Amino acid sequence: MGPLGLLCIRRTLSSGWRTGFVAMIGGAVADGMYGAITALGLTTVSGFFIGNEMWIRTIGGIFLMLIGLRLMRTPVAKTIEQSGAVNVWSDMAESFVAAATNPMTLPALVVIFAATGLATGSELGVFRAITIAVGVFIGFLLWWLALSVFVDAMRGKFTPTLIRNINRVAGIIIIICGLVTFWL
């Protein structure tokens, strides 16, 4: 479970499965973008990411640590149903930046594509690359939907104390993930 999964769980617990799922659309867009980059042959665009890897890691690490700190300091509503207002666009932007600055996404997709035989041969062609990117996007959307629906189904079992502890543990894990990005 990475930082995005923890964010999805947190959003779902605080505001329901629809909010948890919609918030992760930004992450799915970023992962789909990386899918397109990988499928298109990792040429010009990937050169930018590889050439600026240190900056991307630094920004991503700092961003994750800030998310973790904010999560640890988030006050818990007296009941889950009394959570505050939701800013869907802000949540989507947060998940997009968290996914886009994840230094492991591009290498992971390269390994997955190589393992499935998509990396063999020459260029895939634009249509096939777009099809693969859309598949990556839909796959991530289905994952976020399944996770948010599952967490929402369990939502009634969560007490404010348990949510506070989950926020703290999730915040610490996200901060650690942010720190780890500096050493990857």
N, C-alpha and C positions, 0 to 999 in steps of 0.2 A: 504494500500500500504506500504509494508515494504522496507527495504534497497535494496533488490535485484530488486524489481519493479522499484525503482527510478534509479538504475544503468542501467537497461534495457532501460528505457525511455531516459536516458542521452546518452547511446551508440547509440540508434536508431536516436535520433535527430542529433547527431554529424556525424554519418557515414552511416545511412540507416538501413533498417529493417534486412538485412542479418547479419550485424555486431551486432546489438542489440540482435538478436536471438542466434547467434553463441556464443557470450559472455556469455549467460546464460546457455549454455550447462554444464558448470562447476557446477552451482547451481543445475541443474537438476540431475547431477551425485551424488552430495552430498545428495540431498533429496531422491534419489533412494537408496543410501547407508543406510540412516536412515530407509527407508521403509523396506529394507532387515533385518536390525537389529530388528526392531519392529516385523516383520512377523516371524522371527526365534525364537521368544519367549522372547526377552529381557533378555537373560541369560548372558553368559560370556562377550560378546562384550559390551552390554549395561552396565554391571557392571563397565567396564573401564570408560565409559562416565559418569556414575553417580558418580563413585569414584573420578573422576578428574573434576567434574563439575565446581568447583571454578576456576581452571586453564583455562578451556575452556571458561568460561564466561569472565575472565579477558583478555585473548588473543582476543576473539571475540569482546569485547567492545573496546579495544584499536584499533583493526583492523578497526572496523566501524568508530571510530572517525577519524582515519587517512584518510580513504576513504572520509569522509565528508569534512575534511579540504582540501584535494586535490581537491575535486569537487568544493568547494567554490572558490578556487584560480585558477581554470582552465580558461585560457583566451578563449574568444569566438571568433571564426573566423568571418571575416567580413560577410560572408554568410555561410549558413549551408553547401553548397556544397564544400567550400574551407577548410574543416576540415583537420587536419593533418593525418599522417599515423596511421594505426591501427595495434596494436599488439594483434592478436586474442588469442594467447596462454596466454599472460599476462592477458587479459580480462577474459578468462575462469578460470584461476587460481584464480583471484580475486573473481569471483562469487562463485567458489568452497569453498574457505576459508570463505567467508561471510556466505554461507549457512551452512557449516560444523560447524562453531562456534556459530551458532544461538542457544541459549539455549532453545528456544521454539519449535524447530522442533520435537525433540523426544517426548516430552509430547503431542504435538498436534497430532502426528501420533498415539500415544497410544489411545488418546481420540477418534479419527476418527475410528480406528480399533475396539475399544470397542463399539462405537455407531452403527457400521455396523454389529456387531456380529462376527467379525473375532477373537476377543479375547476370545471367549467362547470355552470351551472344552480343549483338550490337545494340544500337539504340532501340528502345521500345516503340517509339512513335508517340506522337502527341496524344492521339485518341486513347491508346492503351494506358499511357501515363496518367491521363486525366481520370480514366476509369479506375485505376489503382488508387489514386488520391481520393476519389469519391468513396471507394470501398473502405479506405482507412478512416475517413471522416465518419461514415455510417457505422463502422465497427465501434469506434470510440463513442459515438452517440448512443448506440445500443448498450454499451457497457455502463455509461453514466445513467441511462434510464433504469437499467436493472439494479444498479447500486442504490440509486435514490428511492426507487419503489421498495426495495428490501428494507432499507433503513427506515423509511416512512412507516412500513408495516410494523416495525419494532418500536416505533417512536413512543407509544404509550407506556412502555416499560422503563423509559428514561426519566429519572427524577432530576430536579434542578442541581442537586449535589453531584450526581453522576455526570450530568452535562458539563458542569464546571470542571470536574476532574478530566473529562474527555478533552475539553478545550485546552487545559493545561498540558496534558500529555501530547495532544496533537500539535500544540504550539511548540513544545520542546522538540518533537520529531521534525517538524518543518524547519526549525532553526538549525538543527543538526544537518538536515538535507542541504540547507543553504551554506553551511560551513563546509560540507563535503564537496560542494561544487568547486571550491577553491583548490582542492587537491586532486581532482579527477584529471 
